[in-house]
Structures are given as C-alpha cells and as structure tokens.
Amino acid sequence: MSTGGGVDGDSSGDAPFPANVLHAMTRHGVVPARGYVTLTHDEALVSHHPDEPERPFVVHWTHSEREPADVLADLTAYLRARGARSAEWWFRDDSTPEGLEELVVAAGATTVEDQVCVARAVEGSVPPIAPGVRVTLVRDAEGLEAVVRIGAEVFDDPVPPDPDAHLAEVLDDLDAARSAWVVGWVDGEPVGRASVGFEWQVAPLVGAAVLPHARRRGVYAAMLAARLDLAATARCHTAITKARRTASLPLLLREGFVPIGTERAHLLPIAS
C-alpha cells in the first residue's frame, strides 16, 4: 500500500534535499509522545500510555524479513498479552515486510491518518498574517496551558500530570535552542498551537492544531510563518513537516513545500 515519495502521481519526492533531511523525517514521528512508555520488541517500536489503558497502543514502525502474516500474528499476540485493546499501526515508506500493511487493513483496521511528508528551504517567502491574527512564543505557564488545552481538544492528547515539570522542560528546550512552541490568537483568544524543532540545521514543524471554530481564519498560516522565522533565526536550512491531504497539505504546497514521502496509520482492534 506504500505509495513512495510523491503525492497523487507527483514525482517531486526526488527533490535534492540533503541526506540528513530524509533522516530527520524518518526519525520524526517514531519518538513516543509525552507520557508514553516504549516496549521492547525485535521487529517493531511499540509504545503505550500506562496511565490510560483505554488508549490505543502505538506501533510506530516495523522492520522484518519474515513473512508478513507471521509478523502480524506475532505482533498482535504481543500486543494482546500486554493488555492492548487496539493499536494505531503506522506504515512509512521504509516499513517492512512488504504486504504487512495490506494484511493489517484486511484484518479490520480503519485508516485514521493519511499523511504526506513535505520539505522546503527555510529561506524564502512566508505566509502573510491575516487581520486579527497574531502569534506568540510560549515562555510561561499561561502559554503552555493553551498549548496543552488545544492539543487535548483537537488531538485528544494526554494532559501532563505535572504542569511545572512540563513548563521547565519546554523552557529548557527553548533556552537550549532545541525546540519552541508558539500559540496562535484570533481576536484576543488563543486558538492554535504548534512547535518547531532545531536539529542539525533541520527544522521539524510539528504539533500544529487549531480549534474548530477558528479554522480558515489564517491561524495555521500565521503559525507556519512564525516557525519558519524561528527556523531561520536558528540557522536551519530546511523545514520538514507532515500534512493531511485534505487539511494543511494544499497550503503547504502553495508555500513551496514539496512531497518527499508518505505515512499512514490504521487503527486495529485487538481481540481479547
């Protein structure tokens, strides 16, 4: 089911980005989210949220030379034995074995994510800021509370149990120039949040979310502009991100991003 580096027949996945850009894209997304615990497995990276057992386990990637049916049977047994009720199973362009994704879908999984990996040079034009929209850098508890609240509402992200420790970590990342969070505002209301990382002169743009009532007001575009500015300040040469085909992808393509890969996630029930 992998479609390679382009999108809808686009061959621009062969764009000549440095090798570390593709490595950063592969790595981005296979790091378990805050609160998740990594489980050891020889053929997969698996994580789960121990404080919320109803949440799906996450299979971030699989790499195996065995038959896909054997990998599916063994991994589902592994998940079941650890209490998984369902699993969000990700497939990337380098996932193996070939044919495993088709078997997961045939086993009753529902596709929950269909993303295109895109990249562009940090230098260049940025989207204009729409009237009534502004973006602020997260430097205090109030800003981080907006980040957490918006993430919980849009993505059902877990709420960190220790806000003070979370804030200290975010501010440490900002001070060390590892990453930064921004908040997008419309008419004085915090309605969007997004993050940018700075690693080996590559800037992953992650975590963008806008509350439903504030969409199509230019908030995502403004946060994109702010993060590209931050990436330029950090002397990054390339920005990378992942976009849903029917959501942010059209805007990103207009802003000079080009496809370099694809990713999909399927939610698989795990029979008891």
N, C-alpha and C positions, 0 to 999 in steps of 0.2 A: 504493500500500500504506500510505501515511500515514493514521493514524487520528485526527489532530487532537489537541486539548488534553485530552480526557478519558481515562478508562480503563474498558474494559468497559461503555461506554454512560454512564459518569458524566459529567455536564455541568459539574463543578466546575472544569474548566480555565479558566473565565471568572472565577475568583476575582480580586478587585480588588487585585492587588499593584502596587506602583509600577513604572514602566517600566524602571527600572534593574535590577529583579529579573529580568525577562524577558531583558534584555540580558546580564546575568551568566550566566544559564542557557544562552543561545545560545553565549556565548564559552567557557564551561566545557566541556572535552572536545575543543575544537578546537585546543588548545595541545599540540604534540607532547611526549611523555614524555621524561624524562631519558635522554640518550644517543642520541635520535633526531635526524635531520637533516631539515630541511624542503627539499622540492624545489619548484622554480618551475613553475607551470602556470597558464594563464589562467583555467581553469574549475574548478579544484579545489585544495584544500590537501592535499598528499601528504607523508608522511614515511616514513623507513625507518631502521633501525639498522645503520650501515655495518660495525660490528664483528661482527654476527651475520647474515650474508646469508640464512640459512635462515628467519629471522623474516619473517612477512608484512609487506609494505608496508602503510601505513595511509592510506586515503582518508578524511580527516576530514569533508569536505563537498564538495558540487558545486553550482555555480550556473551555469546556462547557459540561453540562449534557443533553442539549437539543438534539432534532433530528438534524442530520447533514444538511438536506435540509433546515430546519428553520434557522440554523446558517449561511449557505451560503446565503440565501435570505436576511437576515437582515444585514450581513456584507457587501455584495455588495451594498445594498441600502445606508448604512452608508458611504461607500467609494464614491459612486456616488454623494451623497449630499455634499460632501466636495471637489468635483472637480476632483476626480481621473479619469484618462483616462485608467489606467491599474494598476495592483497590482502584486508585486512579493510576492507570498504567500509561506511561509516556513512551512514545516512539520518536526517535530522532533519525537524522539521515545516516548516522553511523551505528544504529541499533542492529544487533544480530541475535538470533539467526533470522535469515530472510524467511518470511512466511509466518512468523510468530504473531505479527500484528493482525493478520487476517484471521488467525485462529482465535485470538482474544475477542475480536468482533463477533465471530461466529458463535462464540460461547455465551453471547448475550450481553456484551458490553455496549454501552451507549457513548457515542463520541461527545465529549464535553469541552474539548479545546481543539482548534484547528488554526495553528499559528504559522506565520511566515517570518523567518529571521531576516532582518534587514540591516544595512550599514550605510554610512556616508561619511565623508570627510567632515571634521568638526568645522573647519573654515567654510565660509560661505554665508548666504543669507539665512535669516531666521524668520519665523512667522511674526507678523505684526501683532501687537497687543490690542485686543478688542476693547471698545469703550466699557467702562465699569469693571474691567478685569485687572487684577494685579496679582503678583506672585511674591511670596516672602520666603526667606530662608529659615529653616527650623533651627532655633537657637535656645528655646526654653520649653518648659513643661506645657505651656498653652499650645504652642505649635505642634508638639509631639502628640498631645491629646487629640488634636484634629486629625493627624496622620492615622492614629490608631482607630479613631471612631469611623473615619471614612473607609478605611480598609476593612473593618468589621462589617459595615453596612453593604459595601459593594462586593467584596470577595468572601465574606464570612471568615475573615482572618481571625485567629485566636487573639484574645486580648492578653498582653503580657501581665503576669501576676504581680510584678514588682516595677511600678512606673519609674521609681527613682533610679533603679539599676538600668532600666531601658534608656532613660534620658542620658545617664552617664556614658553609656555605650555609644549612643548616637553622637553626643558632643565630642567624645574621644575620636570617633571616626572622622568627624568634621575637622577637628584640630590637627589630626594626623594626615589630612588630605586623602583619606581612603574613600569616603563617600559623603553625600549630603542629601538631605531631604528638603523638599520645597512644598509649600501649600499654595493652592490657587484660590483666589477670592472673587466673588461676584457681588457687587453692591454691598460690600462690607461683611459678607458671610463666607466662612471657609467651606469650600465645596469640592476641592480637589486636592490630591496629594500625589507626589511622585518622587523618585530617588534617582541619583546618578552616582556611579562609582568611578574611581580613577585607578586603573591598574595597567601598568606597563604602557602608558600613553594611550590606552583604550578606555572609552567611557561607556559602560553598560547603562542604558536607560531602563529602569525597572520600576515596578510597583505603581504605575500610573492608574489612578482611579478618580472618577468624577461622579458625584451624586446624581441620580437620575433626573431630578428636577432642574439641574443646572447644565445639562448637556446641550451641545450645539450653541453654546454661548462664547466659545473661543477659549475656554479654560485649559483644555488639553494642549492646544497650540501655544498658549502663553507659557505653560509649564515646560513644554518642549524647548521653546526659545530660551527660557531661563537655564535649563540644564545644558544646552549647547554652549551658552555663555560661560557657565561654570566649568565645563569641559575645556573650553579654550583657555580659561584662566589657569587651569591645572596643566596646561600644555599637552593635552591629549590630541592625537592626530585623527582618531576615528571614533565615531559613536556607533554603538550597536544596540538593537532592541528587537523585541518580538511583538508582532501585531496580529490581532484577529482580522481575518479577511474582510469582515463586514463592519468593523469598527474603525480602529485607528489606521489601518493599512492605507486606504486612499489618501489620507492627509500626509502620511509619511512619504509615500511615493511622490506626491507633489512637492515635498520639501527636499527632494534629492536623495532619499534613501533608495537602495536597490536590494532586491532579494539575494540572499546568499544561502538559504536553507529553509527547511520546514520542520515543524514539530506537531505532533498530535497527542491527545490524551483521551483514553477511553475508560469509563467507569464500569468496572466489572464486579458484579455481585459475587460474593464468596459463599458458597453453600456451606451450611453447618454440618 
